[in-house]
């Protein structure tokens, strides 16, 4: 599994637009092949931070997701609205729940 985390800093004047963009992007992404989860959240400790958590079946499904024109447009618009560039981290992950929880 591929785990992606990311965040973008919200600006007061664009806050509602940015939150709506994040929700739309997550909903659209969940419909893509290989997407196991894709959600955005307001950071409880920093309400000016919109956080993304994604789970994908494979690196190929992530590559396909990044190639979708709407994904590129989303990143470009977020970059234009935020005072800082979006941050993204991509990890390979193994679900070890059963090993730890029995």
VOVEX-294151 format. One record per residue (C-alpha): residue number from 1; x, y, z; residue in three letters. Coordinates in Angstrom, 2 decimals. Layout:
BEGIN
SITE:NUM:X:Y:Z:ala
...
***
This chain:
BEGIN
SITE:1:0.00:0.00:0.00:unk
SITE:2:1.06:3.59:-0.62:unk
SITE:3:0.32:6.13:2.11:unk
SITE:4:0.33:9.82:1.25:unk
SITE:5:0.14:12.67:3.73:unk
SITE:6:0.12:16.32:2.87:unk
SITE:7:-1.02:19.72:3.94:unk
SITE:8:-1.61:23.22:2.70:unk
SITE:9:-1.83:26.46:4.67:unk
SITE:10:-5.19:28.20:4.40:unk
SITE:11:-5.50:31.96:4.05:unk
SITE:12:-8.40:33.80:5.69:unk
SITE:13:-9.57:35.33:2.42:unk
SITE:14:-9.53:31.97:0.56:unk
SITE:15:-10.30:29.60:3.45:unk
SITE:16:-13.76:28.47:2.32:unk
SITE:17:-12.68:28.07:-1.31:unk
SITE:18:-9.63:26.03:-0.30:unk
SITE:19:-11.67:23.75:1.98:unk
SITE:20:-14.21:23.21:-0.81:unk
SITE:21:-11.40:22.44:-3.27:unk
SITE:22:-9.92:19.91:-0.84:unk
SITE:23:-13.25:18.17:-0.31:unk
SITE:24:-13.95:18.07:-4.07:unk
SITE:25:-10.48:16.70:-4.78:unk
SITE:26:-10.84:13.99:-2.13:unk
SITE:27:-14.27:12.93:-3.40:unk
SITE:28:-13.05:12.82:-7.01:unk
SITE:29:-9.93:10.88:-6.02:unk
SITE:30:-11.92:8.25:-4.09:unk
SITE:31:-13.62:7.34:-7.38:unk
SITE:32:-10.29:6.58:-9.08:unk
SITE:33:-9.06:3.00:-9.53:unk
SITE:34:-6.67:1.99:-6.76:unk
SITE:35:-7.78:4.63:-4.26:unk
SITE:36:-8.50:3.00:-0.91:unk
SITE:37:-9.04:6.26:1.02:unk
SITE:38:-8.63:9.97:0.38:unk
SITE:39:-9.70:12.53:2.96:unk
SITE:40:-8.98:16.09:3.96:unk
SITE:41:-9.23:17.45:7.50:unk
SITE:42:-8.79:20.72:9.31:unk
SITE:43:-5.85:20.39:11.72:unk
SITE:44:-7.30:20.57:15.24:unk
SITE:45:-4.07:22.08:16.55:unk
SITE:46:-3.66:24.57:13.67:unk
SITE:47:-6.98:25.55:12.04:unk
SITE:48:-5.07:27.28:9.23:unk
SITE:49:-3.78:23.91:8.04:unk
SITE:50:-5.74:21.60:5.73:unk
SITE:51:-4.38:18.04:6.02:unk
SITE:52:-4.71:15.23:3.47:unk
SITE:53:-4.42:11.51:4.22:unk
SITE:54:-4.54:9.06:1.34:unk
SITE:55:-4.20:5.29:0.89:unk
SITE:56:-3.54:3.76:-2.52:unk
SITE:57:-3.21:0.17:-3.70:unk
SITE:58:0.02:0.74:-5.61:unk
SITE:59:2.54:3.24:-6.88:unk
SITE:60:1.05:2.78:-10.35:unk
SITE:61:-2.36:3.93:-9.11:unk
SITE:62:-0.65:6.99:-7.56:unk
SITE:63:1.12:7.77:-10.83:unk
SITE:64:-2.19:7.52:-12.66:unk
SITE:65:-3.80:9.80:-10.06:unk
SITE:66:-1.06:12.41:-10.47:unk
SITE:67:-1.54:12.31:-14.25:unk
SITE:68:-5.26:13.17:-14.02:unk
SITE:69:-5.63:16.77:-15.28:unk
SITE:70:-7.97:17.64:-12.39:unk
SITE:71:-5.26:16.61:-9.90:unk
SITE:72:-2.76:18.97:-11.49:unk
SITE:73:-5.32:21.78:-11.60:unk
SITE:74:-6.10:21.20:-7.91:unk
SITE:75:-2.44:21.50:-6.90:unk
SITE:76:-1.95:24.58:-9.07:unk
SITE:77:-4.96:26.36:-7.59:unk
SITE:78:-4.00:25.46:-4.02:unk
SITE:79:-0.47:26.69:-4.69:unk
SITE:80:-1.86:30.01:-5.98:unk
SITE:81:-4.19:30.49:-2.98:unk
SITE:82:-1.78:29.50:-0.20:unk
SITE:83:1.07:31.61:1.22:unk
SITE:84:3.27:28.49:1.21:unk
SITE:85:3.70:25.63:-1.27:unk
SITE:86:1.69:22.49:-0.45:unk
SITE:87:3.63:19.76:1.35:unk
SITE:88:3.35:16.11:0.28:unk
SITE:89:5.00:12.96:1.62:unk
SITE:90:4.65:9.55:-0.06:unk
SITE:91:5.40:6.30:1.78:unk
SITE:92:5.21:2.60:1.13:unk
SITE:93:3.29:1.01:4.00:unk
SITE:94:2.31:-2.37:5.36:unk
SITE:95:-0.85:-2.81:7.40:unk
SITE:96:0.30:-4.53:10.60:unk
SITE:97:-2.98:-4.16:12.51:unk
SITE:98:-3.61:-7.91:12.72:unk
SITE:99:-0.06:-8.56:13.91:unk
SITE:100:-0.36:-6.03:16.71:unk
SITE:101:-3.99:-6.42:17.65:unk
SITE:102:-4.33:-10.17:17.20:unk
***
